[in-house]
Amino acid sequence: MANAGFENAIKNYLDNRAESDRLFAVSYKKENKSIQECCKYIYSQAKKLLAKGGNAVGVDDDTVYGWAVHYYDEDDIKVENVKGIVETVAPVKAPVKLEKTVEQKTIRKKTKQNLFDERQLSLFGF
């Protein structure tokens, strides 16, 4: 179940957070906490989101990182073993929408008009 890429992403986030947040840095140094256990905690939280009969769940980055910080902030968290496969994927970027030039708009209008003219029925039977 362990996913090295996932563990590295969580560790990098938490390292950066500890550098910029002195209070979190104290929590992050706790002896009884580890990245592996943190990831198990995240997996268990995601598993709780599954609906009955469901077999997959998607969770956004902010939620996952929030769970990671929560794991280190709280001392009484019990980490459950989670069975299953964990996959991480990079977010899909939306395609860039290009502005159409005036020339492209004119060509498109002409094309639509030509199609309309070709399909227009004659009422006089010519």
C-alpha positions as CSV (number, residue, x, y, z in Angstrom):
1,M,0.0,0.0,0.0
2,A,2.9,2.4,0.7
3,N,3.4,4.9,-2.1
4,A,6.8,6.5,-2.0
5,G,5.7,9.4,-4.3
6,F,2.8,10.1,-2.0
7,E,5.0,9.9,1.1
8,N,7.5,12.3,-0.5
9,A,4.8,14.8,-1.4
10,I,3.4,14.8,2.1
11,K,6.9,15.1,3.6
12,N,7.9,18.0,1.3
13,Y,4.7,19.8,2.2
14,L,5.2,19.3,5.9
15,D,8.9,20.3,5.7
16,N,7.9,23.6,4.0
17,R,5.1,24.2,6.4
18,A,7.5,23.7,9.4
19,E,9.9,26.2,7.9
20,S,7.2,28.9,7.6
21,D,5.1,28.1,10.7
22,R,7.1,27.9,14.0
23,L,4.1,26.5,16.0
24,F,3.7,23.6,13.5
25,A,7.5,23.0,13.5
26,V,7.2,22.0,17.2
27,S,4.4,19.5,16.4
28,Y,6.3,18.2,13.4
29,K,9.3,17.2,15.6
30,K,7.2,14.9,17.9
31,E,9.1,11.6,18.5
32,N,5.9,9.5,18.4
33,K,5.0,10.7,14.9
34,S,6.2,9.6,11.5
35,I,5.5,10.2,7.8
36,Q,4.5,6.6,7.3
37,E,2.0,6.7,10.1
38,C,0.8,10.1,8.8
39,C,0.1,8.6,5.4
40,K,-1.8,5.7,7.1
41,Y,-3.9,8.3,8.9
42,I,-4.6,10.1,5.6
43,Y,-5.6,6.7,3.9
44,S,-7.9,5.9,6.8
45,Q,-9.6,9.4,6.6
46,A,-10.1,8.9,2.8
47,K,-11.5,5.4,3.4
48,K,-14.1,7.0,5.7
49,L,-15.4,9.0,2.7
50,L,-16.3,5.9,0.8
51,A,-20.0,5.4,0.5
52,K,-21.4,2.0,1.1
53,G,-20.6,-0.2,-1.8
54,G,-18.2,2.3,-3.3
55,N,-14.7,1.3,-4.3
56,A,-12.9,4.6,-5.0
57,V,-12.7,8.1,-3.6
58,G,-11.0,11.3,-4.8
59,V,-9.7,13.8,-2.3
60,D,-8.3,17.3,-3.1
61,D,-4.8,18.4,-2.1
62,D,-5.9,20.9,0.5
63,T,-7.9,18.2,2.4
64,V,-5.1,15.7,2.3
65,Y,-2.5,18.3,3.5
66,G,-5.0,19.4,6.2
67,W,-5.2,15.8,7.4
68,A,-1.4,15.6,7.5
69,V,-1.2,18.7,9.7
70,H,-4.0,17.5,11.9
71,Y,-2.1,14.2,12.4
72,Y,0.9,16.0,13.8
73,D,-1.1,18.5,15.8
74,E,-3.1,16.0,17.7
75,D,-1.6,13.6,20.3
76,D,-4.5,11.2,20.7
77,I,-5.0,10.1,17.1
78,K,-5.2,6.4,16.6
79,V,-4.1,5.3,13.2
80,E,-6.0,2.4,11.6
81,N,-4.5,0.0,9.2
82,V,-6.1,0.4,5.8
83,K,-6.2,-2.3,3.2
84,G,-6.4,-1.3,-0.4
85,I,-4.6,0.3,-3.2
86,V,-3.6,4.0,-3.0
87,E,-2.9,5.9,-6.2
88,T,-1.9,9.5,-6.5
89,V,-2.4,11.4,-9.7
90,A,-1.4,14.9,-10.8
91,P,-4.3,17.2,-11.4
92,V,-5.3,17.6,-15.0
93,K,-4.8,21.1,-16.3
94,A,-7.6,22.6,-18.2
95,P,-6.8,23.5,-21.8
96,V,-5.9,27.0,-22.5
97,K,-8.7,28.9,-24.2
98,L,-7.3,31.1,-27.0
99,E,-8.9,34.3,-28.0
100,K,-10.2,34.2,-31.6
101,T,-9.0,36.9,-33.9
102,V,-11.4,39.1,-35.8
103,E,-10.4,37.2,-39.0
104,Q,-11.2,33.8,-37.4
105,K,-14.6,35.1,-36.3
106,T,-15.4,36.4,-39.8
107,I,-14.4,33.1,-41.4
108,R,-16.5,31.2,-39.0
109,K,-19.5,33.4,-39.6
110,K,-19.2,33.0,-43.3
111,T,-19.0,29.3,-42.9
112,K,-22.1,29.2,-40.8
113,Q,-23.9,31.4,-43.3
114,N,-22.8,29.2,-46.3
115,L,-24.1,26.1,-44.5
116,F,-27.5,27.8,-43.8
117,D,-27.8,29.0,-47.4
118,E,-27.0,25.5,-48.7
119,R,-29.6,23.9,-46.5
120,Q,-32.4,26.5,-46.9
121,L,-35.3,25.1,-48.8
122,S,-36.9,26.9,-51.7
123,L,-40.6,27.5,-51.4
124,F,-40.9,28.0,-55.1
125,G,-39.5,24.7,-56.3
126,F,-36.6,26.1,-58.4
